[in-house]
Amino acid sequence: MTQVVLGENEGIESALRRFKRQVSKAGIFADIKRLRHFETPIEKSKRKAIAKRRKKRFG
């Protein structure tokens, strides 16, 4: 789960920017898009390959 703790003198805009960045890195929007419609086997294999590369780079 993605969380952003608001700093003492931090504006809401900068916290929102940090939150959006964390959500993007976590791939949450991609998961939501994936669950909205049927995924063909080719799309599924492409998604898995991208996730594997992302995990190798960041994990």
N, CA, C and O atoms as a GROMACS GRO file, in nm:
protein
  236
    1MET      N    1   0.084  -0.117   0.000
    1MET     CA    2   0.000   0.000   0.000
    1MET      C    3   0.089   0.124   0.000
    1MET      O    4   0.188   0.131   0.072
    2THR      N    5   0.053   0.219  -0.080
    2THR     CA    6   0.131   0.341  -0.093
    2THR      C    7   0.084   0.446   0.007
    2THR      O    8  -0.035   0.474   0.018
    3GLN      N    9   0.180   0.502   0.080
    3GLN     CA   10   0.148   0.605   0.178
    3GLN      C   11   0.243   0.722   0.163
    3GLN      O   12   0.358   0.706   0.123
    4VAL      N   13   0.193   0.841   0.196
    4VAL     CA   14   0.276   0.961   0.199
    4VAL      C   15   0.247   1.033   0.329
    4VAL      O   16   0.133   1.069   0.358
    5VAL      N   17   0.352   1.052   0.408
    5VAL     CA   18   0.337   1.124   0.535
    5VAL      C   19   0.368   1.271   0.507
    5VAL      O   20   0.473   1.304   0.452
    6LEU      N   21   0.277   1.356   0.545
    6LEU     CA   22   0.291   1.499   0.520
    6LEU      C   23   0.392   1.557   0.619
    6LEU      O   24   0.376   1.544   0.740
    7GLY      N   25   0.496   1.622   0.566
    7GLY     CA   26   0.598   1.684   0.650
    7GLY      C   27   0.544   1.806   0.723
    7GLY      O   28   0.432   1.851   0.696
    8GLU      N   29   0.624   1.860   0.815
    8GLU     CA   30   0.576   1.969   0.898
    8GLU      C   31   0.544   2.095   0.818
    8GLU      O   32   0.433   2.149   0.830
    9ASN      N   33   0.635   2.143   0.738
    9ASN     CA   34   0.611   2.264   0.658
    9ASN      C   35   0.594   2.232   0.511
    9ASN      O   36   0.636   2.309   0.424
   10GLU      N   37   0.534   2.119   0.482
   10GLU     CA   38   0.520   2.074   0.344
   10GLU      C   39   0.379   2.106   0.294
   10GLU      O   40   0.281   2.085   0.365
   11GLY      N   41   0.372   2.157   0.173
   11GLY     CA   42   0.243   2.186   0.113
   11GLY      C   43   0.175   2.061   0.061
   11GLY      O   44   0.241   1.960   0.036
   12ILE      N   45   0.046   2.068   0.046
   12ILE     CA   46  -0.031   1.953  -0.002
   12ILE      C   47   0.006   1.920  -0.147
   12ILE      O   48  -0.001   1.804  -0.187
   13GLU      N   49   0.045   2.021  -0.224
   13GLU     CA   50   0.079   1.998  -0.365
   13GLU      C   51   0.202   1.909  -0.378
   13GLU      O   52   0.204   1.818  -0.461
   14SER      N   53   0.304   1.935  -0.297
   14SER     CA   54   0.426   1.854  -0.306
   14SER      C   55   0.401   1.712  -0.256
   14SER      O   56   0.458   1.617  -0.308
   15ALA      N   57   0.317   1.699  -0.154
   15ALA     CA   58   0.283   1.564  -0.104
   15ALA      C   59   0.204   1.488  -0.209
   15ALA      O   60   0.224   1.368  -0.226
   16LEU      N   61   0.114   1.556  -0.279
   16LEU     CA   62   0.037   1.492  -0.385
   16LEU      C   63   0.128   1.448  -0.499
   16LEU      O   64   0.109   1.341  -0.556
   17ARG      N   65   0.227   1.530  -0.531
   17ARG     CA   66   0.325   1.494  -0.636
   17ARG      C   67   0.403   1.369  -0.595
   17ARG      O   68   0.424   1.280  -0.677
   18ARG      N   69   0.447   1.364  -0.468
   18ARG     CA   70   0.519   1.246  -0.420
   18ARG      C   71   0.431   1.122  -0.425
   18ARG      O   72   0.477   1.014  -0.462
   19PHE      N   73   0.303   1.137  -0.386
   19PHE     CA   74   0.210   1.025  -0.389
   19PHE      C   75   0.192   0.973  -0.532
   19PHE      O   76   0.195   0.852  -0.555
   20LYS      N   77   0.172   1.064  -0.627
   20LYS     CA   78   0.155   1.023  -0.767
   20LYS      C   79   0.278   0.949  -0.818
   20LYS      O   80   0.266   0.850  -0.890
   21ARG      N   81   0.396   0.997  -0.781
   21ARG     CA   82   0.520   0.932  -0.823
   21ARG      C   83   0.530   0.791  -0.766
   21ARG      O   84   0.569   0.698  -0.837
   22GLN      N   85   0.495   0.775  -0.640
   22GLN     CA   86   0.500   0.643  -0.576
   22GLN      C   87   0.400   0.547  -0.639
   22GLN      O   88   0.430   0.430  -0.660
   23VAL      N   89   0.280   0.597  -0.670
   23VAL     CA   90   0.177   0.513  -0.733
   23VAL      C   91   0.224   0.470  -0.872
   23VAL      O   92   0.204   0.356  -0.912
   24SER      N   93   0.286   0.562  -0.943
   24SER     CA   94   0.336   0.530  -1.077
   24SER      C   95   0.445   0.424  -1.071
   24SER      O   96   0.445   0.330  -1.151
   25LYS      N   97   0.538   0.438  -0.977
   25LYS     CA   98   0.646   0.340  -0.964
   25LYS      C   99   0.593   0.202  -0.924
   25LYS      O  100   0.646   0.100  -0.967
   26ALA      N  101   0.490   0.201  -0.841
   26ALA     CA  102   0.435   0.074  -0.794
   26ALA      C  103   0.353   0.003  -0.901
   26ALA      O  104   0.327  -0.116  -0.889
   27GLY      N  105   0.312   0.076  -1.005
   27GLY     CA  106   0.237   0.014  -1.113
   27GLY      C  107   0.090  -0.009  -1.080
   27GLY      O  108   0.027  -0.100  -1.135
   28ILE      N  109   0.037   0.070  -0.992
   28ILE     CA  110  -0.102   0.053  -0.949
   28ILE      C  111  -0.199   0.086  -1.062
   28ILE      O  112  -0.297   0.014  -1.082
   29PHE      N  113  -0.173   0.194  -1.137
   29PHE     CA  114  -0.262   0.231  -1.247
   29PHE      C  115  -0.262   0.124  -1.355
   29PHE      O  116  -0.365   0.096  -1.416
   30ALA      N  117  -0.147   0.065  -1.379
   30ALA     CA  118  -0.139  -0.041  -1.480
   30ALA      C  119  -0.223  -0.161  -1.438
   30ALA      O  120  -0.288  -0.223  -1.523
   31ASP      N  121  -0.223  -0.194  -1.310
   31ASP     CA  122  -0.305  -0.304  -1.262
   31ASP      C  123  -0.454  -0.274  -1.278
   31ASP      O  124  -0.531  -0.362  -1.316
   32ILE      N  125  -0.493  -0.151  -1.249
   32ILE     CA  126  -0.634  -0.114  -1.262
   32ILE      C  127  -0.677  -0.124  -1.408
   32ILE      O  128  -0.783  -0.178  -1.438
   33LYS      N  129  -0.594  -0.072  -1.499
   33LYS     CA  130  -0.625  -0.081  -1.641
   33LYS      C  131  -0.635  -0.227  -1.686
   33LYS      O  132  -0.723  -0.262  -1.764
   34ARG      N  133  -0.547  -0.310  -1.637
   34ARG     CA  134  -0.544  -0.450  -1.676
   34ARG      C  135  -0.671  -0.522  -1.634
   34ARG      O  136  -0.720  -0.608  -1.706
   35LEU      N  137  -0.723  -0.487  -1.517
   35LEU     CA  138  -0.841  -0.555  -1.465
   35LEU      C  139  -0.972  -0.506  -1.527
   35LEU      O  140  -1.076  -0.566  -1.504
   36ARG      N  141  -0.968  -0.399  -1.604
   36ARG     CA  142  -1.090  -0.344  -1.661
   36ARG      C  143  -1.144  -0.422  -1.779
   36ARG      O  144  -1.266  -0.423  -1.801
   37HIS      N  145  -1.059  -0.487  -1.856
   37HIS     CA  146  -1.106  -0.558  -1.975
   37HIS      C  147  -1.028  -0.687  -1.994
   37HIS      O  148  -0.927  -0.710  -1.927
   38PHE      N  149  -1.075  -0.770  -2.085
   38PHE     CA  150  -1.010  -0.897  -2.113
   38PHE      C  151  -0.871  -0.875  -2.170
   38PHE      O  152  -0.848  -0.783  -2.249
   39GLU      N  153  -0.779  -0.959  -2.130
   39GLU     CA  154  -0.641  -0.947  -2.173
   39GLU      C  155  -0.606  -1.068  -2.261
   39GLU      O  156  -0.623  -1.182  -2.220
   40THR      N  157  -0.558  -1.041  -2.382
   40THR     CA  158  -0.520  -1.151  -2.471
   40THR      C  159  -0.391  -1.215  -2.420
   40THR      O  160  -0.318  -1.154  -2.342
   41PRO      N  161  -0.362  -1.337  -2.464
   41PRO     CA  162  -0.239  -1.403  -2.420
   41PRO      C  163  -0.113  -1.324  -2.456
   41PRO      O  164  -0.017  -1.323  -2.379
   42ILE      N  165  -0.113  -1.257  -2.571
   42ILE     CA  166   0.004  -1.177  -2.611
   42ILE      C  167   0.022  -1.059  -2.516
   42ILE      O  168   0.134  -1.031  -2.473
   43GLU      N  169  -0.088  -0.990  -2.483
   43GLU     CA  170  -0.080  -0.878  -2.389
   43GLU      C  171  -0.032  -0.926  -2.252
   43GLU      O  172   0.044  -0.857  -2.184
   44LYS      N  173  -0.078  -1.044  -2.214
   44LYS     CA  174  -0.040  -1.099  -2.084
   44LYS      C  175   0.110  -1.128  -2.078
   44LYS      O  176   0.176  -1.098  -1.978
   45SER      N  177   0.164  -1.187  -2.185
   45SER     CA  178   0.307  -1.217  -2.185
   45SER      C  179   0.390  -1.090  -2.189
   45SER      O  180   0.495  -1.083  -2.125
   46LYS      N  181   0.345  -0.989  -2.263
   46LYS     CA  182   0.417  -0.861  -2.267
   46LYS      C  183   0.419  -0.797  -2.128
   46LYS      O  184   0.523  -0.747  -2.084
   47ARG      N  185   0.304  -0.798  -2.060
   47ARG     CA  186   0.295  -0.739  -1.927
   47ARG      C  187   0.387  -0.810  -1.829
   47ARG      O  188   0.454  -0.746  -1.748
   48LYS      N  189   0.390  -0.943  -1.838
   48LYS     CA  190   0.476  -1.019  -1.747
   48LYS      C  191   0.624  -0.992  -1.773
   48LYS      O  192   0.703  -0.984  -1.680
   49ALA      N  193   0.661  -0.977  -1.901
   49ALA     CA  194   0.800  -0.947  -1.935
   49ALA      C  195   0.841  -0.810  -1.881
   49ALA      O  196   0.951  -0.793  -1.829
   50ILE      N  197   0.751  -0.713  -1.894
   50ILE     CA  198   0.780  -0.578  -1.844
   50ILE      C  199   0.792  -0.581  -1.692
   50ILE      O  200   0.881  -0.517  -1.636
   51ALA      N  201   0.704  -0.654  -1.626
   51ALA     CA  202   0.710  -0.663  -1.480
   51ALA      C  203   0.839  -0.731  -1.434
   51ALA      O  204   0.898  -0.692  -1.334
   52LYS      N  205   0.882  -0.831  -1.509
   52LYS     CA  206   1.006  -0.901  -1.476
   52LYS      C  207   1.126  -0.806  -1.487
   52LYS      O  208   1.214  -0.806  -1.401
   53ARG      N  209   1.127  -0.725  -1.594
   53ARG     CA  210   1.236  -0.628  -1.612
   53ARG      C  211   1.233  -0.523  -1.501
   53ARG      O  212   1.337  -0.485  -1.448
   54ARG      N  213   1.112  -0.475  -1.465
   54ARG     CA  214   1.099  -0.374  -1.360
   54ARG      C  215   1.148  -0.431  -1.226
   54ARG      O  216   1.218  -0.363  -1.151
   55LYS      N  217   1.110  -0.555  -1.198
   55LYS     CA  218   1.150  -0.616  -1.072
   55LYS      C  219   1.301  -0.637  -1.067
   55LYS      O  220   1.363  -0.620  -0.962
   56LYS      N  221   1.360  -0.673  -1.182
   56LYS     CA  222   1.504  -0.693  -1.188
   56LYS      C  223   1.578  -0.561  -1.164
   56LYS      O  224   1.684  -0.560  -1.100
   57ARG      N  225   1.524  -0.451  -1.216
   57ARG     CA  226   1.588  -0.322  -1.205
   57ARG      C  227   1.572  -0.263  -1.065
   57ARG      O  228   1.669  -0.212  -1.008
   58PHE      N  229   1.452  -0.268  -1.007
   58PHE     CA  230   1.425  -0.203  -0.879
   58PHE      C  231   1.433  -0.298  -0.760
   58PHE      O  232   1.457  -0.254  -0.648
   59GLY      N  233   1.413  -0.426  -0.783
   59GLY     CA  234   1.402  -0.518  -0.670
   59GLY      C  235   1.528  -0.580  -0.633
   59GLY      O  236   1.531  -0.660  -0.539
   0.00000   0.00000   0.00000
